[in-house]
Amino acid sequence: MKLCLFFTLLLAGMVVAADFDLLITNALIADGSGAPLVKGSIAVKGGKIVAVGQIEGAADQIIDAGGNVAAPGFIDVHTHSEDICLNPAAANFLRMGVTTIVTGNCGHSRTDVAKFFAEIEESKVALNVATLIGHGSVRDQGMGGSFIRAPNAEQLAVMKGLVDQAMKDGAVGLSTGLIYVPGSFAKTEELIELAKSAAAHDGIYVSHMRYETVRIFEALDEIIRIAKEAKIRAEVSHIKLSGPTAWGKAAEVLAVLDKARAEGLQITHDQYAYTASSTGLRQTLPDSALEGEREDFIARIADPQQKAEIIAQMAEMRVRQGRKDYSYAVIARCKSDPTLNGKTIPEAAKMKRGADTLEDQIEFILDLEAQGGASAIFHGMNEDDLQAFLKHPLTMIASDGGPRRLGEDVPHPRSYGNNARVLGRYVRELKLLSLEEAVRRMTSLPAQTFRLKDRGQLKAGAFADIVIFDPAKVTDPSTFNDPHHHAEGFSDVIVNGGVVIRDGKLTEVRSGGPLRLKEP
């Protein structure tokens, strides 16, 4: 009779227990699947979810969600967090609901993944960290600084070996940054060979494509070819259209990707919710100017003929993008002169050269690169394109950010507010997505795409990564001019069963760690 009663309660969604580590009650549950919100509770024991629904029983800790939304912890698949061990609390991520990050994007990563993961474990990070193996870092190590050519057979073997070892150590895939030196010099055939090494371990190929401008269709052809010939899943990093000449082509871009999917390829994309990007200011320079060390660049601009060629190529780049000058670029971090942080290129040129003409802007950029360069924010996208990409069901939400310290530099606000901005602006205000669908894009879709086992859904057996937020209050106060503000509206964040944020306050719990690819 007792056994029958137990199974009756179980089938009714009610679990009677007295030894949960954590019980979240009075929640509106967005389980990550996209299903409608339901009222209920979530029970956690041993770092995992043991029950979801109508639950009775005692627990060591009880969190009353107060009718707010409980969702799986958000998974940010595009970050630049190789320095996460220097900022293990990662408060900017946690405070916008992110409990798992994927680093190693855009071709730049730690190449010794085993060592990187050991450092993460030792530093006791507060969230989960997965990594890609970066093609650019592999190419740098395998080719010894000489890049404007294809690798020879021996060098290619070294590079394939580095990718293979990284995958064995738990990397989730291979990333490329094909607008950055040295990746920009790689031919497609090289990328296919390295992607095959990642595919052998069920890894994914993640690409900051060669072009995001009016030439984006050439770049799409390349990623589709790589996915097809390497037999690998592919991901378009931070899908966008940069520069006025490219604006308005979002539907065409999505049509190309949808056609590739209809033909059997597995291709997804991620996106941040802002119309500005951020990367090195050196991206305003032609690749040929950047091979080698800083001394090589200094020698090139000291030579009148080579300098004239560089300036001519900069002009060609502006024409292709529909730009008249560099007023769209704002310095985010200049190590050699922090007084430049937050200044547009014309403003910085006026400060340093006394004038803001196009010639002065160009000379300023060249001088700054010779001194070590700077990172910048580039206002180059169109809101209509952003919304078109965001509505696509295979677009994941990812910040392209990194761990931040309040008050340091003038970074892109996406590192503080990306997920909150989606929930506040595009869900609550514009109703572009339903809340359940936005949560799916932040949770189960990235978990499935990057093979993060038992993550991204609120269900029995899944790791207890959980975020509680008030959908009426969630917002992103971080702005381009004043970025150093954490997201608001997130009351509680749980990582692997550990409560890292409670009632809006960061705790001393550090329950994160490395995530390794689970091979099939």
C-alpha positions as CSV (number, residue, x, y, z in Angstrom):
1,M,0.0,0.0,0.0
2,K,2.8,2.4,0.9
3,L,4.6,1.6,-2.3
4,C,1.5,2.3,-4.4
5,L,1.1,5.7,-2.6
6,F,4.7,6.6,-3.4
7,F,4.2,6.0,-7.1
8,T,0.9,7.8,-7.1
9,L,2.6,10.9,-5.7
10,L,5.5,10.6,-8.1
11,L,3.2,10.4,-11.1
12,A,1.3,13.4,-9.8
13,G,4.6,15.4,-9.8
14,M,4.9,15.5,-6.0
15,V,8.0,14.2,-4.3
16,V,8.0,13.8,-0.5
17,A,11.5,14.1,1.0
18,A,13.3,15.5,4.0
19,D,16.9,16.0,3.0
20,F,17.2,18.4,0.1
21,D,20.2,20.7,0.2
22,L,18.2,23.5,-1.4
23,L,14.5,24.1,-2.2
24,I,13.3,26.9,-4.3
25,T,9.6,27.6,-3.8
26,N,6.9,29.8,-5.2
27,A,8.5,30.2,-8.6
28,L,7.3,30.7,-12.1
29,I,9.4,28.0,-13.8
30,A,10.9,28.6,-17.3
31,D,12.4,25.2,-17.7
32,G,14.6,26.1,-20.7
33,S,12.7,24.1,-23.3
34,G,10.6,27.0,-24.5
35,A,7.5,25.5,-22.8
36,P,5.0,27.9,-21.0
37,L,5.8,29.1,-17.5
38,V,4.4,26.9,-14.7
39,K,4.2,27.5,-11.0
40,G,6.2,25.2,-8.8
41,S,9.3,24.4,-6.8
42,I,12.8,23.1,-7.6
43,A,14.6,20.7,-5.3
44,V,18.4,20.3,-5.3
45,K,20.7,17.8,-3.7
46,G,24.3,17.0,-4.3
47,G,24.7,19.8,-6.9
48,K,21.9,18.4,-9.1
49,I,18.2,19.0,-9.5
50,V,16.3,16.1,-8.1
51,A,12.7,17.3,-8.6
52,V,10.7,20.0,-10.4
53,G,7.0,20.6,-9.7
54,Q,4.9,20.4,-6.6
55,I,7.3,19.3,-3.9
56,E,7.0,18.7,-0.2
57,G,9.9,18.1,2.2
58,A,12.5,19.8,4.3
59,A,15.7,21.4,3.1
60,D,18.9,22.8,4.5
61,Q,18.2,26.1,2.6
62,I,14.9,27.4,1.2
63,I,14.6,30.3,-1.2
64,D,11.2,31.7,-1.7
65,A,11.2,33.0,-5.3
66,G,8.2,35.3,-4.5
67,G,6.4,34.5,-7.7
68,N,9.4,35.5,-9.9
69,V,10.9,33.5,-12.7
70,A,13.2,30.6,-12.1
71,A,15.2,29.6,-15.1
72,P,18.3,27.5,-16.0
73,G,21.4,29.5,-15.5
74,F,22.3,31.3,-18.8
75,I,25.0,29.9,-21.0
76,D,27.1,32.5,-22.8
77,V,28.8,30.7,-25.7
78,H,30.9,33.6,-26.9
79,T,33.2,35.2,-24.3
80,H,36.8,36.2,-24.1
81,S,37.7,35.0,-20.6
82,E,41.2,33.5,-20.9
83,D,42.0,35.7,-17.8
84,I,39.1,34.4,-15.8
85,C,41.4,33.2,-13.0
86,L,42.4,36.8,-12.3
87,N,38.7,37.6,-11.7
88,P,37.2,34.3,-10.4
89,A,34.1,35.9,-9.0
90,A,33.0,37.1,-12.5
91,A,30.3,39.2,-10.9
92,N,29.4,41.0,-14.2
93,F,28.4,37.6,-15.7
94,L,26.6,36.3,-12.6
95,R,24.6,39.4,-12.1
96,M,23.0,39.1,-15.5
97,G,22.2,35.4,-14.8
98,V,25.1,33.8,-16.6
99,T,26.3,30.6,-14.9
100,T,28.3,29.1,-17.8
101,I,30.7,30.7,-20.2
102,V,32.5,29.4,-23.3
103,T,35.9,31.2,-23.9
104,G,38.6,30.7,-26.5
105,N,36.5,32.5,-29.2
106,C,37.6,34.3,-32.4
107,G,40.7,32.2,-32.8
108,H,42.4,33.2,-29.5
109,S,42.7,30.7,-26.6
110,R,45.0,29.0,-24.2
111,T,46.6,26.2,-26.2
112,D,47.3,24.0,-23.2
113,V,43.7,23.3,-22.2
114,A,44.7,20.8,-19.4
115,K,46.8,23.5,-17.7
116,F,44.1,26.1,-18.2
117,F,41.5,23.9,-16.5
118,A,43.8,23.1,-13.7
119,E,44.2,26.8,-13.0
120,I,40.5,27.3,-13.1
121,E,40.1,24.5,-10.5
122,E,42.8,26.0,-8.3
123,S,41.4,29.6,-8.5
124,K,37.9,28.4,-7.5
125,V,35.9,30.3,-10.1
126,A,32.2,31.1,-9.3
127,L,30.8,29.9,-12.7
128,N,31.4,27.1,-15.2
129,V,34.0,27.6,-17.8
130,A,34.3,25.7,-21.2
131,T,36.8,26.6,-23.8
132,L,37.4,26.3,-27.5
133,I,40.9,25.8,-29.0
134,G,41.7,28.9,-31.0
135,H,43.1,28.5,-34.5
136,G,45.0,31.8,-34.3
137,S,46.8,30.7,-31.2
138,V,47.5,27.3,-32.7
139,R,48.8,29.0,-35.9
140,D,51.0,31.3,-33.9
141,Q,52.5,28.4,-32.0
142,G,52.8,26.1,-35.0
143,M,54.3,28.6,-37.6
144,G,56.7,30.6,-35.5
145,G,55.6,34.1,-36.4
146,S,55.8,33.8,-40.3
147,F,52.2,34.0,-41.4
148,I,51.6,35.3,-44.9
149,R,51.6,31.8,-46.4
150,A,50.2,28.3,-45.9
151,P,51.9,26.0,-43.4
152,N,54.2,23.3,-44.7
153,A,53.3,19.7,-44.0
154,E,55.3,19.6,-40.8
155,Q,53.8,22.8,-39.4
156,L,50.3,21.6,-40.3
157,A,50.9,18.3,-38.5
158,V,52.0,20.3,-35.4
159,M,48.8,22.4,-35.6
160,K,46.6,19.4,-36.0
161,G,48.3,17.8,-33.0
162,L,47.6,20.9,-30.9
163,V,44.0,20.8,-31.8
164,D,43.7,17.0,-31.2
165,Q,45.3,17.3,-27.8
166,A,43.1,20.2,-26.8
167,M,40.0,18.2,-27.7
168,K,41.3,15.3,-25.7
169,D,41.7,17.6,-22.8
170,G,38.1,18.7,-23.0
171,A,37.9,21.7,-25.4
172,V,34.4,21.9,-27.0
173,G,35.6,22.8,-30.5
174,L,37.8,24.9,-32.7
175,S,37.4,28.6,-33.1
176,T,38.7,30.9,-35.9
177,G,39.1,34.7,-36.0
178,L,39.5,35.3,-39.7
179,I,39.7,39.1,-39.6
180,Y,42.6,38.8,-37.1
181,V,46.3,38.1,-37.8
182,P,47.4,35.3,-38.0
183,G,44.1,33.7,-38.8
184,S,43.4,36.1,-41.6
185,F,46.2,34.6,-43.7
186,A,44.9,31.1,-43.5
187,K,43.4,29.4,-46.6
188,T,40.2,27.5,-46.4
189,E,42.0,24.2,-47.0
190,E,44.0,24.7,-43.8
191,L,40.8,25.4,-41.8
192,I,39.2,22.3,-43.1
193,E,42.1,20.1,-42.0
194,L,42.1,21.5,-38.5
195,A,38.3,21.3,-38.3
196,K,38.5,17.6,-39.1
197,S,40.7,17.2,-36.0
198,A,37.9,18.8,-33.9
199,A,35.2,16.9,-35.6
200,A,36.9,13.6,-34.7
201,H,36.0,14.4,-31.1
202,D,32.5,15.7,-31.9
203,G,33.6,19.3,-31.5
204,I,32.1,22.3,-33.1
205,Y,33.7,24.8,-35.6
206,V,33.0,28.4,-34.3
207,S,34.0,31.2,-36.6
208,H,34.4,34.9,-36.5
209,M,34.0,34.9,-40.3
210,R,36.4,36.5,-42.8
211,Y,33.8,39.2,-43.6
212,E,30.9,40.7,-41.8
213,T,30.6,43.6,-44.3
214,V,29.0,43.7,-47.8
215,R,31.3,40.7,-48.6
216,I,29.6,38.5,-46.0
217,F,28.2,36.1,-48.6
218,E,31.8,35.1,-49.5
219,A,32.4,34.3,-45.8
220,L,29.2,32.3,-45.5
221,D,30.2,30.2,-48.5
222,E,33.5,29.5,-46.7
223,I,31.9,28.4,-43.4
224,I,29.4,26.2,-45.2
225,R,32.2,24.6,-47.2
226,I,34.2,23.9,-44.0
227,A,31.1,22.4,-42.3
228,K,30.4,20.2,-45.3
229,E,34.0,19.0,-46.0
230,A,35.1,18.6,-42.4
231,K,31.7,17.0,-41.5
232,I,31.4,19.3,-38.5
233,R,28.8,21.3,-36.7
234,A,29.3,25.1,-37.3
235,E,28.5,28.3,-35.5
236,V,28.6,31.8,-36.8
237,S,30.0,34.1,-34.1
238,H,28.2,37.3,-33.3
239,I,26.1,37.3,-36.5
240,K,26.0,40.9,-37.8
241,L,26.2,43.2,-40.8
242,S,28.9,45.9,-40.3
243,G,29.0,49.2,-42.1
244,P,26.2,51.1,-44.0
245,T,27.0,49.3,-47.3
246,A,26.0,46.0,-45.8
247,W,22.8,47.1,-43.9
248,G,19.5,45.6,-44.9
249,K,20.8,42.2,-46.0
250,A,19.8,40.2,-42.9
251,A,17.0,38.3,-44.6
252,E,19.5,37.3,-47.4
253,V,22.1,36.1,-44.9
254,L,19.5,34.0,-43.0
255,A,18.2,32.6,-46.3
256,V,21.7,31.3,-47.1
257,L,22.1,29.7,-43.7
258,D,18.6,28.2,-43.8
259,K,19.3,26.7,-47.2
260,A,22.5,25.1,-45.9
261,R,20.5,23.7,-43.0
262,A,17.9,22.3,-45.3
263,E,20.7,20.5,-47.1
264,G,21.6,18.7,-43.9
265,L,24.3,20.9,-42.3
266,Q,24.1,21.8,-38.6
267,I,24.8,25.6,-38.5
268,T,23.7,27.9,-35.7
269,H,24.6,31.5,-34.7
270,D,25.0,33.7,-31.7
271,Q,24.4,37.4,-31.2
272,Y,24.8,40.3,-28.7
273,A,22.0,42.8,-28.4
274,Y,23.8,46.0,-29.3
275,T,24.5,47.8,-32.6
276,A,28.2,48.3,-31.8
277,S,31.0,45.8,-31.8
278,S,34.3,46.0,-29.9
279,T,37.8,44.8,-30.9
280,G,41.3,46.1,-31.5
281,L,41.6,49.4,-33.2
282,R,44.2,47.7,-35.4
283,Q,41.2,46.3,-37.4
284,T,41.1,49.6,-39.2
285,L,44.5,48.6,-40.7
286,P,45.1,46.2,-43.5
287,D,46.3,42.7,-42.5
288,S,49.5,43.0,-44.5
289,A,50.6,45.9,-42.2
290,L,50.4,43.7,-39.1
291,E,52.4,40.6,-39.8
292,G,55.3,40.0,-37.3
293,E,56.1,42.1,-34.3
294,R,55.5,45.7,-33.4
295,E,59.0,46.6,-34.6
296,D,58.0,45.3,-38.1
297,F,55.0,47.6,-38.1
298,I,57.1,50.6,-37.0
299,A,59.6,49.9,-39.8
300,R,56.7,49.8,-42.4
301,I,55.3,53.1,-41.4
302,A,58.8,54.6,-41.3
303,D,59.1,53.7,-45.0
304,P,57.3,56.4,-47.1
305,Q,56.3,53.9,-49.9
306,Q,55.0,51.2,-47.5
307,K,53.2,53.8,-45.4
308,A,51.5,55.2,-48.5
309,E,50.3,51.7,-49.4
310,I,48.9,51.2,-45.9
311,I,47.0,54.5,-46.1
312,A,45.7,53.7,-49.5
313,Q,44.4,50.3,-48.3
314,M,42.8,52.0,-45.3
315,A,40.9,54.3,-47.8
316,E,39.7,51.2,-49.7
317,M,38.4,49.7,-46.5
318,R,36.5,52.8,-45.6
319,V,34.9,52.9,-49.1
320,R,33.8,49.3,-48.8
321,Q,32.2,50.0,-45.4
322,G,30.6,53.3,-46.5
323,R,32.7,55.4,-44.0
324,K,34.0,58.9,-44.5
325,D,36.2,58.9,-41.4
326,Y,36.7,57.1,-38.1
327,S,34.2,59.0,-35.9
328,Y,32.3,55.7,-35.5
329,A,35.2,54.3,-33.4
330,V,35.5,55.0,-29.6
331,I,38.6,54.0,-27.6
332,A,37.7,51.5,-24.9
333,R,41.2,50.7,-23.5
334,C,44.5,52.3,-24.2
335,K,47.2,51.0,-22.0
336,S,49.8,53.5,-23.1
337,D,47.5,56.5,-22.5
338,P,44.4,55.9,-20.4
339,T,43.3,59.6,-20.9
340,L,42.2,58.5,-24.4
341,N,39.6,56.0,-23.0
342,G,36.1,57.0,-24.0
343,K,37.2,59.3,-26.8
344,T,36.2,59.0,-30.4
345,I,39.1,58.8,-32.9
346,P,38.5,62.4,-34.0
347,E,38.5,63.6,-30.4
348,A,41.6,61.6,-29.6
349,A,43.4,63.0,-32.7
350,K,42.5,66.5,-31.7
351,M,43.9,65.8,-28.2
352,K,47.2,64.3,-29.5
353,R,47.7,66.2,-32.8
354,G,45.8,69.4,-32.4
355,A,43.4,68.6,-35.3
356,D,40.7,66.1,-36.2
357,T,41.0,66.0,-40.0
358,L,40.9,62.6,-41.7
359,E,44.7,62.8,-42.2
360,D,45.2,63.5,-38.5
361,Q,42.9,60.6,-37.6
362,I,44.9,58.2,-39.8
363,E,48.2,59.4,-38.4
364,F,46.8,59.1,-34.9
365,I,45.8,55.4,-35.6
366,L,49.2,54.6,-37.0
367,D,51.0,56.3,-34.1
368,L,48.9,54.5,-31.5
369,E,49.4,51.1,-33.1
370,A,53.2,51.8,-33.0
371,Q,52.8,52.4,-29.2
372,G,51.0,49.2,-28.6
373,G,47.5,49.9,-29.9
374,A,44.2,50.0,-28.2
375,S,40.8,48.3,-28.1
376,A,37.8,50.2,-29.4
377,I,34.0,50.2,-29.7
378,F,32.8,50.4,-33.3
379,H,29.3,51.8,-33.9
380,G,28.6,50.0,-37.2
381,M,25.3,48.0,-37.2
382,N,21.7,48.7,-37.9
383,E,18.9,48.0,-35.4
384,D,16.6,46.5,-38.0
385,D,19.2,43.9,-38.9
386,L,19.8,43.2,-35.3
387,Q,16.2,42.4,-34.7
388,A,15.9,40.3,-37.8
389,F,18.8,38.1,-36.6
390,L,17.4,38.0,-33.1
391,K,14.1,36.7,-34.2
392,H,15.6,33.6,-35.8
393,P,15.0,30.5,-33.7
394,L,18.7,29.3,-34.0
395,T,20.2,32.6,-32.8
396,M,21.7,32.2,-29.3
397,I,22.3,35.1,-26.9
398,A,26.0,35.7,-26.3
399,S,27.9,38.7,-25.0
400,D,31.3,38.6,-26.8
401,G,32.4,40.1,-23.4
402,G,34.7,39.1,-20.6
403,P,35.2,39.4,-16.9
404,R,35.1,43.0,-15.8
405,R,36.1,45.1,-12.8
406,L,34.0,48.1,-11.9
407,G,35.6,51.3,-13.0
408,E,38.4,49.8,-15.1
409,D,38.6,51.3,-18.7
410,V,35.5,52.2,-20.8
411,P,34.4,48.8,-22.1
412,H,31.5,47.8,-24.2
413,P,28.3,47.5,-22.0
414,R,27.6,44.0,-23.3
415,S,29.8,42.5,-20.6
416,Y,27.5,43.8,-18.0
417,G,24.1,43.9,-19.6
418,N,23.7,41.6,-22.6
419,N,21.2,39.0,-21.2
420,A,19.4,41.7,-19.2
421,R,19.0,43.8,-22.3
422,V,17.4,41.0,-24.2
423,L,14.9,40.3,-21.4
424,G,14.2,44.0,-20.7
425,R,14.2,45.6,-24.1
426,Y,13.4,42.9,-26.6
427,V,11.1,40.7,-24.5
428,R,9.3,43.0,-22.1
429,E,9.3,46.3,-24.0
430,L,9.3,45.4,-27.7
431,K,7.8,41.9,-27.4
432,L,10.1,40.7,-30.1
433,L,10.5,37.3,-28.3
434,S,8.5,35.6,-25.6
435,L,10.2,35.2,-22.3
436,E,10.1,31.4,-22.6
437,E,11.8,31.6,-26.1
438,A,14.4,34.1,-24.9
439,V,15.3,31.8,-22.0
440,R,15.5,28.8,-24.4
441,R,18.1,30.8,-26.5
442,M,20.1,31.4,-23.4
443,T,19.9,27.9,-22.0
444,S,19.0,24.6,-23.7
445,L,19.9,25.8,-27.3
446,P,23.5,26.6,-26.3
447,A,23.8,23.5,-24.1
448,Q,22.7,21.3,-26.9
449,T,24.8,23.1,-29.6
450,F,28.0,23.0,-27.5
451,R,27.4,19.5,-26.1
452,L,27.3,20.7,-22.5
453,K,25.8,17.6,-20.9
454,D,23.0,18.0,-18.3
455,R,23.0,21.8,-18.6
456,G,20.5,24.3,-19.8
457,Q,17.2,22.8,-18.5
458,L,15.4,22.6,-15.2
459,K,14.7,18.9,-14.9
460,A,15.6,16.0,-12.6
461,G,19.2,14.9,-13.2
462,A,20.5,18.2,-14.5
463,F,23.1,20.2,-12.8
464,A,21.6,22.8,-10.5
465,D,22.5,26.0,-12.4
466,I,19.5,28.3,-11.7
467,V,18.7,32.0,-11.9
468,I,15.8,33.8,-10.3
469,F,14.7,37.1,-11.7
470,D,11.8,39.6,-11.8
471,P,10.8,39.9,-15.5
472,A,9.1,43.3,-14.7
473,K,12.3,44.8,-13.3
474,V,15.2,43.2,-15.1
475,T,17.2,45.9,-16.9
476,D,20.7,46.8,-18.1
477,P,21.8,50.2,-16.7
478,S,25.2,49.9,-18.3
479,T,25.6,52.3,-21.3
480,F,28.4,53.1,-23.8
481,N,29.2,56.3,-22.0
482,D,28.8,54.9,-18.5
483,P,29.3,51.1,-18.7
484,H,30.2,50.1,-15.2
485,H,26.9,49.1,-13.8
486,H,25.7,45.6,-13.1
487,A,22.5,44.3,-14.5
488,E,19.4,44.6,-12.2
489,G,16.5,42.4,-11.4
490,F,18.4,39.2,-10.7
491,S,17.9,38.2,-7.0
492,D,19.5,34.7,-6.8
493,V,22.0,32.7,-8.8
494,I,22.9,29.1,-8.2
495,V,25.9,27.3,-9.8
496,N,26.1,23.5,-9.4
497,G,23.9,23.8,-6.3
498,G,25.9,26.5,-4.7
499,V,24.2,29.9,-4.0
500,V,26.6,32.4,-5.5
501,I,24.2,35.3,-5.3
502,R,21.5,35.6,-2.6
503,D,19.0,38.4,-2.4
504,G,21.0,40.4,-4.9
505,K,24.3,40.1,-2.9
506,L,27.4,38.2,-4.0
507,T,28.2,35.4,-1.5
508,E,31.6,33.8,-0.8
509,V,30.5,30.6,-2.5
510,R,32.7,29.6,-5.6
511,S,31.0,26.5,-6.9
512,G,32.0,26.7,-10.6
513,G,34.8,25.0,-12.5
514,P,35.9,23.7,-15.9
515,L,33.4,22.0,-18.2
516,R,34.9,19.4,-20.6
517,L,33.3,18.2,-23.8
518,K,31.4,14.9,-23.2
519,E,32.2,12.8,-26.2
520,P,29.4,10.6,-27.6
